[in-house]
Amino acid sequence: QAVSARPRPCRELPGPPAQRAMASMRLARHLGGAVVGPHRFLRCRGLAAVAVSAETTPNPKTMKFVPEGREVLGAGARSIVYRDAFEARASPLAAKLLALDGVSEVMLSPMHVTVTKATLSTWDDLQSSVEEAVGEFFDAGAPVVEEAEIDRAVPEFEEGSLEAQIVELLEERVKPFVEQDGGDIEFDRFDHGDGTLYVRMKGSCAGCAQSHATLQEGVRNLMEHYIPEVKQIVGLTDLPEEDLPRAR
């Protein structure tokens, strides 16, 4: 005789560390889900449960969303940025999020998703919708993106070259800390003539006034210590001109 399975109760999950805790405490209760603490949305449907943690970033226009126990692109993958449905045609997750009113950009990373809101939108209105959309997507088990879209290659240069040293330093000493804040940094090029290092800023780092301080105080000091040939650092972004921060 078949016995119908009863849904297991939702357990409260711990919030992220205090220094990275989400500022907003306004989480709405969702149909078919439950709020299980100030920093978690746990969607319960039958025996399936996907928790999504939401974290603020130094950029007030972006938030970082982490599906607990799930990879997004997977370890070693380079982050991918989507800004419209056409760009996101190979990523069901990005397309689902960009369809939400108020979402202007989605960055998929190895272990998290960074969402950028439109200027006139507020996280009070948008955050719970993003959490629910991410939780539902991973609960369904669909592929995040077509495999051909995923790039796991790190730029390769001649061993011992300045470029190789720079890439190694960025990948091992800078990128992990930038990713914690929902951003990403990638090597673009190095000008041997004037010692300028060009890096590409993505996610929460793009269009964020604090990213300039990160480059000039953090990354430059690191480069000066290990690779003194780097004299200055320029951050590049693909943001439309209207979204770039203005000097005051």
C-alpha positions as CSV (number, residue, x, y, z in Angstrom):
1,Q,0.0,0.0,0.0
2,A,1.4,3.4,-1.1
3,V,1.9,5.9,1.7
4,S,2.0,9.6,0.7
5,A,5.1,11.4,1.8
6,R,4.6,14.2,4.2
7,P,6.7,17.3,3.7
8,R,9.5,17.7,6.2
9,P,9.3,20.8,8.4
10,C,11.5,23.7,7.4
11,R,14.5,24.1,9.7
12,E,15.9,27.5,10.5
13,L,19.3,28.0,8.9
14,P,22.0,30.2,10.3
15,G,22.6,33.7,8.8
16,P,25.9,34.7,7.2
17,P,28.7,36.3,9.3
18,A,27.7,39.5,10.9
19,Q,30.1,41.6,8.8
20,R,28.4,40.5,5.7
21,A,24.8,40.2,7.0
22,M,22.0,41.6,5.0
23,A,21.0,45.1,6.0
24,S,17.3,44.8,5.2
25,M,15.1,42.8,7.6
26,R,12.0,43.1,5.5
27,L,11.5,39.6,4.0
28,A,8.0,38.8,2.8
29,R,6.4,35.4,3.4
30,H,5.9,33.6,0.1
31,L,3.3,31.2,-1.1
32,G,4.6,27.7,-0.6
33,G,7.6,28.9,1.3
34,A,8.6,30.2,4.7
35,V,10.9,32.9,6.1
36,V,13.4,31.2,8.3
37,G,15.4,34.0,9.8
38,P,16.5,37.4,8.7
39,H,19.0,36.2,6.1
40,R,17.4,33.2,4.5
41,F,14.5,32.3,2.2
42,L,13.7,28.6,2.3
43,R,11.4,27.2,-0.3
44,C,9.7,24.0,0.8
45,R,7.7,21.9,-1.7
46,G,7.2,18.3,-1.0
47,L,10.6,17.0,0.1
48,A,12.6,19.6,-1.8
49,A,14.1,22.6,-0.1
50,V,16.4,25.3,-1.6
51,A,17.7,28.0,0.7
52,V,18.8,31.3,-0.8
53,S,20.9,33.8,1.2
54,A,20.9,37.5,0.2
55,E,23.8,39.7,1.1
56,T,24.3,43.4,0.6
57,T,27.4,44.7,-1.3
58,P,29.4,47.9,-1.2
59,N,27.4,48.9,-4.3
60,P,23.8,49.9,-3.2
61,K,22.5,49.0,-6.7
62,T,23.5,45.3,-6.4
63,M,22.9,42.4,-4.1
64,K,24.5,39.0,-4.0
65,F,22.3,35.8,-3.9
66,V,23.7,32.4,-2.9
67,P,21.7,29.2,-3.4
68,E,22.7,27.1,-0.4
69,G,24.4,23.8,-1.4
70,R,24.2,24.5,-5.1
71,E,26.8,25.7,-7.6
72,V,25.9,28.4,-10.1
73,L,28.5,28.1,-12.9
74,G,30.8,25.9,-10.9
75,A,34.4,26.2,-9.6
76,G,36.9,27.7,-12.0
77,A,34.3,29.3,-14.3
78,R,34.6,32.9,-15.4
79,S,31.6,35.1,-14.5
80,I,29.1,36.0,-17.2
81,V,27.1,39.2,-17.3
82,Y,23.7,39.5,-18.9
83,R,21.8,42.8,-19.4
84,D,18.8,41.8,-21.6
85,A,16.8,38.9,-22.8
86,F,18.7,38.6,-26.1
87,E,22.0,38.2,-24.2
88,A,20.4,35.8,-21.8
89,R,18.9,33.4,-24.4
90,A,21.5,30.8,-23.4
91,S,20.9,31.1,-19.7
92,P,17.4,30.2,-18.4
93,L,18.3,31.5,-14.9
94,A,19.5,34.9,-16.2
95,A,16.4,35.1,-18.4
96,K,14.1,34.4,-15.5
97,L,15.7,37.1,-13.3
98,L,15.8,39.7,-16.1
99,A,12.1,39.2,-16.6
100,L,11.5,40.6,-13.1
101,D,10.4,44.2,-13.1
102,G,13.3,46.3,-11.8
103,V,16.2,44.0,-12.6
104,S,18.7,45.6,-15.0
105,E,21.7,43.2,-14.9
106,V,22.5,39.7,-13.8
107,M,26.0,38.3,-13.2
108,L,26.4,34.5,-12.9
109,S,29.5,33.5,-10.9
110,P,30.9,30.1,-9.8
111,M,28.9,30.0,-6.5
112,H,26.5,33.0,-6.5
113,V,24.4,35.4,-8.5
114,T,24.8,39.2,-8.4
115,V,21.7,41.1,-9.4
116,T,21.7,44.8,-10.3
117,K,18.5,46.8,-9.9
118,A,17.3,49.6,-12.1
119,T,17.8,53.1,-10.7
120,L,14.2,53.8,-9.7
121,S,13.6,50.3,-8.2
122,T,14.1,49.5,-4.5
123,W,15.4,46.4,-2.8
124,D,12.4,46.5,-0.4
125,D,10.2,45.8,-3.5
126,L,12.6,43.6,-5.4
127,Q,14.7,41.4,-3.1
128,S,12.0,38.9,-2.1
129,S,11.1,38.4,-5.8
130,V,14.7,37.6,-6.7
131,E,15.1,35.2,-3.8
132,E,12.0,33.4,-4.7
133,A,13.0,33.2,-8.4
134,V,16.4,31.8,-7.6
135,G,15.0,29.3,-5.1
136,E,12.4,28.1,-7.6
137,F,14.9,27.8,-10.4
138,F,17.3,25.6,-8.4
139,D,14.4,23.6,-6.9
140,A,13.4,22.7,-10.5
141,G,16.9,21.5,-11.4
142,A,17.2,23.1,-14.8
143,P,20.6,23.9,-16.2
144,V,21.8,27.4,-15.3
145,V,23.4,28.1,-18.7
146,E,24.3,26.2,-21.8
147,E,27.7,24.4,-21.3
148,A,29.2,26.2,-24.4
149,E,28.7,29.5,-22.6
150,I,30.9,28.6,-19.7
151,D,34.6,29.6,-20.0
152,R,36.9,28.0,-17.5
153,A,40.1,29.2,-19.1
154,V,42.5,31.5,-17.4
155,P,44.5,33.9,-19.7
156,E,47.8,32.1,-20.5
157,F,51.1,34.0,-21.0
158,E,54.7,32.9,-21.2
159,E,55.8,31.6,-17.9
160,G,57.7,34.2,-15.8
161,S,56.4,37.1,-17.9
162,L,54.9,40.2,-16.2
163,E,51.5,39.3,-17.6
164,A,51.7,35.8,-16.1
165,Q,52.7,37.2,-12.7
166,I,49.9,39.8,-12.8
167,V,47.2,37.2,-13.7
168,E,48.4,34.8,-10.9
169,L,48.3,37.6,-8.3
170,L,44.8,38.7,-9.5
171,E,43.4,35.2,-9.5
172,E,44.9,34.1,-6.1
173,R,45.0,37.3,-4.0
174,V,42.4,39.7,-5.4
175,K,39.6,37.8,-7.0
176,P,38.5,35.8,-3.9
177,F,38.0,39.0,-1.9
178,V,36.2,40.8,-4.7
179,E,33.8,37.8,-5.2
180,Q,32.9,38.0,-1.5
181,D,31.3,41.4,-2.2
182,G,29.5,40.2,-5.3
183,G,32.0,41.5,-7.8
184,D,34.6,40.2,-10.2
185,I,37.9,41.4,-11.6
186,E,39.7,40.2,-14.7
187,F,42.9,41.0,-16.4
188,D,42.5,42.9,-19.6
189,R,46.0,44.0,-20.7
190,F,49.3,45.5,-19.4
191,D,51.0,48.4,-21.1
192,H,54.8,47.9,-20.8
193,G,55.4,51.5,-22.1
194,D,53.9,53.4,-19.1
195,G,53.3,50.5,-16.6
196,T,49.5,50.7,-16.7
197,L,47.5,47.7,-15.8
198,Y,44.0,47.5,-17.2
199,V,41.5,45.3,-15.4
200,R,37.8,44.7,-16.2
201,M,35.4,45.3,-13.3
202,K,32.1,43.3,-13.2
203,G,29.1,42.7,-11.0
204,S,29.0,44.9,-7.9
205,C,32.4,46.4,-8.9
206,A,31.0,47.9,-12.1
207,G,29.8,51.5,-11.6
208,C,30.6,51.5,-7.9
209,A,32.4,54.5,-6.6
210,Q,34.1,52.3,-3.9
211,S,35.7,50.1,-6.6
212,H,38.1,53.0,-7.4
213,A,39.3,53.0,-3.8
214,T,39.7,49.2,-4.0
215,L,41.8,49.5,-7.1
216,Q,44.0,52.4,-6.0
217,E,44.5,51.4,-2.4
218,G,44.2,47.7,-2.3
219,V,45.2,46.3,-5.7
220,R,47.8,49.0,-6.5
221,N,49.5,48.5,-3.1
222,L,49.6,44.8,-3.7
223,M,51.0,45.2,-7.2
224,E,53.6,47.7,-6.0
225,H,54.8,45.2,-3.4
226,Y,55.0,42.1,-5.7
227,I,55.3,43.6,-9.2
228,P,56.8,47.1,-9.0
229,E,56.6,47.4,-12.8
230,V,52.9,48.1,-12.4
231,K,52.7,51.9,-12.0
232,Q,49.0,52.5,-12.2
233,I,45.7,50.6,-12.5
234,V,42.7,51.5,-14.7
235,G,39.4,49.8,-14.2
236,L,37.3,49.1,-17.3
237,T,33.6,48.5,-17.4
238,D,31.0,47.6,-20.0
239,L,28.3,49.7,-18.4
240,P,26.3,52.2,-20.5
241,E,27.5,55.7,-20.0
242,E,24.4,56.8,-18.0
243,D,25.2,54.1,-15.4
244,L,28.8,55.2,-14.8
245,P,29.4,57.0,-11.5
246,R,30.0,60.8,-11.8
247,A,32.6,62.8,-10.0
248,R,31.2,65.3,-7.5
